[in-house]
Amino acid sequence: MIIDARTLPLNAIIESDICVIGAGPAGITLAREFEGGPLRVVLLEGGGMDFDQASQSLYQGENIGLCYDALDRTRSRYFGGSSNCWGGFCRPLDAHDFQVRDWVPNSGWPFGLAELLPYYRRAHALLQIGPFEYDPQTWQDWIGRPDSRFIPFDREQVLNIVSQLSPPTRFGRIYGEAIARSGNVTAFLHANVTAIEAPGNGSQVTGVEVRTLSGAAFRVAARCYVLATGGIETPRLLLASNRHHPAGLGNEHDLVGRYFMDHPRIRNGEIVFSDPRAFSRIYDVHVTYPGGTAARGTKISSHFGLSPAIQGRERLGNTRCYVTSRFVGDHPESYAALKLLYQALNRGSSLRGRRGEVLRAVARNLPRVAVLAVGLKFRPGFLARGFTLETVVEPSPLPDSRVMLGEGRDRLGVPRVRVDWRLGEMEKRTFRRTQEILGAELERIGAGTVRVAAPREGEPWPETLDGCWHHMGTTRMHADPRQGVVDPSCRVHGMENLFIAGSSVFPTGGSDMPTITIVALALRLAEHIKAGFAYSGRDLSVPVPVVAALESEEKAAA
């Protein structure tokens, strides 16, 4: 069932077994795991079924660290969450991403890759991707084209990396109908959680306060709560829920909001293939992203990475290098304008609704945009201008890189967010050495060269540095409450019935592509919650009626 929260009677009380806050990939995955079962589930989404600028504006905040995108552009506040502005790239974390590495500060997960493997496999169906296979040679054999063959690197130095491409799955559109038909899962739209109530010693959440922009207000009371609102909004809600606990919830050790991570990327490099026709089809994102390289009904994309051995030897973070073809008109402003237009037209971005901004950007660069669009669509040789090398590296989890509450408040009275994004010297070293090592290996085997364009250690970050909108680490997972906000089962330390889903629990972020790990962790969390209800004595064989138990203010007061 899906209900517009603006139609609820004032001060209604909604009772359920489980309350999931946030209807993005994590929240919808969780809700689906309980669909058709005996547990009553409420799913709260701050936006509607489609983009709305008024809802999106609640994400506005302040950047005080490294130059970063406007915070209301990097997320999507409507049903489906950040899957609405996701590119679709999928690949599990690497085995060494889970390990403690002495050169990566605060690294190490409380479990290894083996713990998530069964959930990664299940995530493939949810993300609408192919077989659980990431071996480059296997995919090369399946594709079976002479113009789609991998460069034969020394695997002790450079690796060919394969990711699978989801359509991309827009969770709201794909799974909304099943939730609408559900008898035990009820989603409330335009339902903005403004506070999480945990009176007394703070060990138990007793309810959440919910408001709509139209003025309606109600409360949800459940036995178990899951906060699944992303790496910025999750710490914001925990810190803002300070009525009974001045430092916020889960913040006994001042960790909520710290260790904020996003994958930094630099697009300034250049790669020159000795034979572009031999390699561009399998590496060029402008070919692979639209589906130009596919097998077994699945689009794939290929990138370059460094081996775990050389990462350890040179004390580097994990990394990926992407290749994109360039054409006449491929000026940063024209490319940005074309990207804005594409996102606005394809229901895939928080930029929809900003038609004036998009049209002005396109108009300012119209000749270049037109030529660039022709090049990208038809790829004529006379417009080709080589290949850009885009490098994305693993961010260090640094305690001073953080999400905080700002000075102002939004229309619902919740403090605005302030983000201080920071990076370490390891990232600079990784950017530069990745490009240098890749270039040396290409030259060694006669496959090409790389023009290195990355800062040296001690040099300032270039203006072209930006993030990937992957907000991670702000409620990090650790067995020790002095080093993490949630325990290995994603339960908030010191709290009995509050869990967190999403990339905010990542201790480290790997080299890229967090969505498949977000979904895998949500599947794992659903099993933990089911086990908790079974242990508590709830008879899980007895079905229950639909969740919405609405009561008047007078009945609630009595």
N, C-alpha and C positions, 0 to 999 in steps of 0.2 A: 504494500500500500504506500502511496506517496501523497502527502498532505501539504498544502500550502499553510505554513504556520500563521500567516496573517489572518486566517479565517478562524483561529481558535478563540474561545472565550477568554476574556482577560483573567490572568492569574490562574489558568488551568494547571492542573498537576498531571503529568504523564508518568505512569508507573511502568517499569519494565525490569527484566532480569539484567540486560546489558544495555548500556548507553555508549554508542560509538560517536565521537565528535569529529566530524570531517568526512566528506564523501569523495575523497580522491582514490587513487589506486589502493592505498592501504585500507582505508575505511570501507570501501565497497567490497574489497576482497574479504575482509572480516565478516561483513554482513552476509555475504553469499555463503560463507562456510556454515552459518547457522540457519539458512533459509530452509523451510520445510521441517525443522526440528521443533522440539518442545520449548526451547528457550525464547522468551519474548525479547526482541531487539528493537531499540530505537536508534535511528541513524540521523544525525543532525547535520544539515548543510546550510552554511551561511548565505549562499546565493540561491538562484533559481535553477531552472533547467537550461538556461542560456545566459550568455554574457549580459551584465547590467552594470553600467558605469557607477551607479550609486553604491552597489555592493562592492565593486572593485576598489572604490576609493577608501574603503576601510583598511586596505593594505598599505596605504601611504605611510611613509616614515622618513627617517633621516639617515643618510650615510655620513659617517665621520672618519672612516678609515681610507683604504685604497679606493680609487675611483670605481664605482659600482653602478649598475643599472638602477633606475628608479624602482623602489621596492614594490610598487603596485604593478610593475610590468613583468616581474619575474615569476609571478604566480597567477593562477586563475581561480577566482572565487565564484565558481558555479559547479553544478552537479558533474562530477568527474574530476574535479580538482585539477592538479597539474598535469594530468593526462591530456587535458585540453590544449596544452602548449608544449607537448612532448614530441620529439622527433622520431621516436620509435626504436632507437638503437638498444639492443639487448645483448648482454654478455655477463655471466657470473663473475664475481670477484675471483682473482687468482689465489691459489693456495697460500702463497707467501704474504698476501694482503692481511691474513688473519694472524700472522706471527708477530712476536715481539722482535723488532729490529733496532739495535742500539743506536743507529744513526737517525732513526725516525722518532722524534720525541713523542712520548705518551702512546706508543703503538702497541698493538696486541689486542685481539678479541678474546673473550672468555671461552671460546670454542673454535674449532677449526672448520675448514671447508666441508669435511665429511658430515658435520651436523646439518648443514643447509642443503646438501645434495638432493635428498628426496623432495624438498620443497622447491628447489630450482626446477626439477623435472616437472613438478605439478604446475609451476608458474608458466611454463611454455603454453599450455592450453589457454590459460587466462589471457595471455598476451598475444595470442593468435600467431605464434611462430612455430617453426618446424621441429624436427627431431632434436633431441638433446645431444647435439654434436657440434664441436667447435674445432675439430682437427682440420688444419688447412688442406692437407693432402687429400683427405676424404672429400672435402667440398670441391677441390679441383677435379677429382675423378667424377664426381656427380655432375658438375657443370659440363665437363667434356668439350671445351672449346679451345682451339689453339691460341686465341687471343685473350684467354682468361687463365693464365698460368702465373704462379707465384715466383718471385725472384728467389733463387737458391742461395739464401744467406747461410753463413756459418751460425748455427743455432746457439753457439756459446756467446755470440755477440748480439745479433739482431734477430728478431722473430717476426714472422708473418702472423698477424692477429686477425681472427674472423669474428665478426659480430653478426647476429641475425637482426633483421628489421621487421618489427611489428608494423601493421598497416599504416599508421600506428593506431592501437586500440584506444578509443575514447571511452573510458569506463562508464561514463554517464549514459552515453548513447547505446552502448552495446549491452549493458547489464541493467539499465533502468527499467525495461519492460518486465523483467523477472522480479525485480523488487516491487514494482507496481502491482503485480499479481500475488505477491506473497501474503500468506495468512499470519505469519508470525514476525515479519520484519516490516517496520514502518519507517519510512524516510520523511522527515519534515524539512521543507524548503524554506529559505529566507529565515532560518533559525540560527541566530548568532549567539553563541555562548559568550556571556560577558563575565562570568565568575564561576569558579568551582568551589563548592562549599565543603570545608573540612574543619568543623569546629573542634573545640577541646584540644587534645594533644595532636590532632592532625593526622592520625593514623587511618581514619575512615572518611571517604567522601560520602556525604549524605545527600547530595543533589547538585545540579547545575542550574544556574540562572540563564534564561534564554530570552532574547529580545529580537524584535523585528524592526526594520527601519520605518514601518508604518505606525509604530507605537505599541504594538501588542507585546505582552510579556507573559511568560509561563515558566514552569519549573519541571525538570525531569528528575525523578527519583528512581534509582536502580540499585542493584546489588553489586554490579561491576561496571567500571567505566574505562573506556579506552580513548585516549587523546591521539588523534591521527590528523593533525592539522599542519604538518610540515615543519621544516627546520627553523623557521622564523616565528610562525604563529604559535607553535607549541610552547616555546619558552616564554613568549609574550603572555599567554594565558596563565601559565604557572606563576609568573612573577606578579601579574596583575591580580591574582586571587590572594590578596594580602589582607583581607578583612580581619582574619583571626591570627594570621602569622605574617608579621611585617615584611619578612624577606621573601614571601611567596611560598608556594608548595614545592616539596621535594628539594628545598634549597638550604638545608641545614649546613652544608659545607660550601656554600657559595659557588656551586657548579652550574646551576641552571643558566643557560644562555652562553656559557663559555665554550671554547673549542669550536667555534663556528668555522665551518669549512665550505668552500666551493672549489671546483676544479678550475684553476687558472689556465688560460690559453693565450697563445701568441700566434698570430697569423702572418708574421712578417717573412718567414723563411721562403726559400724557393728550391724546388727540386727539378733537375733536368734529367730526363730519362734518355739513355743512349738510343733506345728504340721505343718511342712513346706508344706506337700501335701495339706493341707486345704486352704492355703492362697497364696502360691507362684504363682499360675496360674493367679490370678487377680491383684497381685501387682508387680510381677517380670517384669521389663522392657524388659528383654531378651525374655520373652514370649509374652508380649502384643505388643511390637513394630513390630514384624513380622506379627501380626494379630492373635495371639493365643487366644485372648479374644475379641469376636465381637458379635454384634447383630444388627438387622435391617440393615445389609449390611455395618456396620461401626465398625472399630477397636476402642477400647477404652483402656485407660491406667489409672491405679488407683494409688493414692499417699496419703500420710498423710499430714494434715495441722492442724494448731491451730485455735480454734474458735475466732471470732472477740472479744468476751467477754474477753478471757484470754489474747489476744494481748493487749487490752486496760488496763487490770488490771496490767499486768507486763510490759507495755510500750515496746512492741516488734513490729517489723515490720511483714509484711505478710511473709509467708514461705511455702515451700513444701519439703517433704522428699520422695525420690525415692528409690526403692528397686531394686538391680540388683544381680543376682546369680553369684557366683564365681566358677571357675573351676581351676584344675591344669593348671599351665602356666599363671595364671592371674596376672602376674607381671605388674606394670605400664608401663614398656617399651614395653612388648609384646602386651599388650592391645592397647597401642598407635599405634604400628606398624600395627596391624590388622585393627584398625580404619582408618588409612591412606590408607591402601590397599582397604578397602571397599569403601571409599569416592572416591578414584581415579578411581575405576572400574564402579562406578554407576552414573557418570555424575552429581554428586551432590556437588561438592566442588571446591573451588579455588585452591586445591592442584593438580588437574588434570594438566598434562603437566610437573609435577615435577617427572617424572618416576625414575630418578636416586635417588632422596631422598627417595622415597617410597621403592624402591628395596633394598637400603642399610639398611633401618630400618628393613625391613623384614628379610634380610639375617643375620643381627646381632643377631636376636632373633628367628631364624628359628625353633629350637626344641620347644620352649615355644609357639610360634605362632601356630605351627601345632597342638599341644595338645589343646590349647585354642580354636582353630577353631572347632575341633571335639567336645569339650564340649559344645560350644555354639550352634552348629548345631544339635547334636543328644542327648545332655543332659543325658549321662549315669551316673548313681548314683555313680559309683566308682571314677569318676573324680570331683564330686561336692565338693565344699569347703565352703559352707555357703552363706551368703548374705551381700553385702555392702550396707550401708545406705548413700545415697548422699543427702546432704541438700543444698537447694537453698533458699536464702532469699532476701527480698526487699532491694534495695539500697537506702540510703539517698540521696536526691538531695542537694548536697553541692556545693556552688559557686566556691570553689577552685579546684574542680574536673572538669577538663576542656579540651577542644580541642583548640589548638592555631596553628598559623602558625610557621613553623620551619625556619631554616636557608637556607637550600638548595631548589632547584627547580626541578620539574620533566621535562621530555623531551618536554613538551608543554610550559614550562616557568611558570607554576603555583607553588607557594610556597608549599613545602612539609608540611605535618601536623605533629604536636607534641601533644601527648596525655599524660595528667597527671591524671591518674585514682586514685581516693581516696575513702576511705570508712570511716564510723564513728564507734563509740563505740556501737551504737545501733545494728549494724550488728553483732558484736561479741556477744553481749548479746542475740540476736535472735538466732544465730547459736546454742549456748550452751543450752539455756533454751528450745529450740524446741526439741533437742535430749533428754534432761532430762525429760521434760514433757511427751513426747511420750513413753520413757522407763518406767516411773512410771505408766502410764496408761496401757501399755501392761502387766506389772507385776500384776497390780491390778486385771485384768480380766483373768490372767493366759494364755495370748496369746503369751508371749515371753519377751525378754529383749533387751536392747540397750547398746552397749559399746560406751560411749560418747567420741567423738574425735573432740573437737572444742576448740578454744582458750578462755581463760577467758578475761574479760575486763582488759585492761592494758598490756596484753601479746602481743607479736608480731604476725602478721599473719603467718600462716604456709606456707612453700614452696609449698604445694599442693593446695593452693587457686588459683582458676582461674575464668574466666568469662564465659558467655554463648553466646558471640557474639551478645548480644542484646544492640545496641547502642541507648541510649535514652537521652532526656532531654536538648539537647544543643541549642534548639530554643523553650524553654518551653512556654506553653500557659498560659496566665493570662490576665484578663481584664485591669489591670493596666500596662501601658508600662514601668513603673519603676520596675516591677517584672516579666515581661515576654516579649518574642520577638514577639509572635503572639497573636492576640486577640482570643476570643472564637470561631470565625469562621475560624480560622487558617490564617487570613490575617496578614502580617507583620505590626506591629504598625508603623504609620506614612507613610505608602506606600499604594497607591490606588489600585494597580493591581498586587501585588506579594503575593502569598500564599505559604504555606509550608505543604506538606503531609508527613506522616511517623512518626516513633517513636521519632524523635527529638522534637516533640511538646508535648510529655508526661510530665506533671508536676511531676508525680510519676510513678513508673513502676510496681506496684503490685509485686506478688511473682514470676511470670514467664510468658512465652508464649505471646509475644507481637504481633504476626502476625495477629491474628484475629482482634485485636483492630486497627492495622494499616489499614486493609482493611475496617473495619467499619467506621473509620474516613475519609477514601478516598471517600466512598459512600456518607457520609454526606457532604463533601466538594464539591462534584460534584453538589449536590442540591443547595448549596449556590452560586456556580458560575453560574448555569443555571438561578437562580433567579436574579442575578446581571445583566446578559445579557438581560433578559426580562424587568427589570426595566429601563435599559438604552435605551429602545426603539427599540432594534433589533427585527425584525419580525422573530420569531423562527419557523414560519410555512413555510418559503421560504427556500428550499434547496439551497446549494451552490456547486460549482464545487470542485474538489480535491484540496488539500491545496497548492501544490508546485507551487508558482508563481516565477519562476526563472528569474532574470534579470542580465544583464551583468554589469560589474564594471562601464562601461561608462554610461549606462542608470542610474545606481544608483547615480553616481556623478552628472549627469545633473539634 
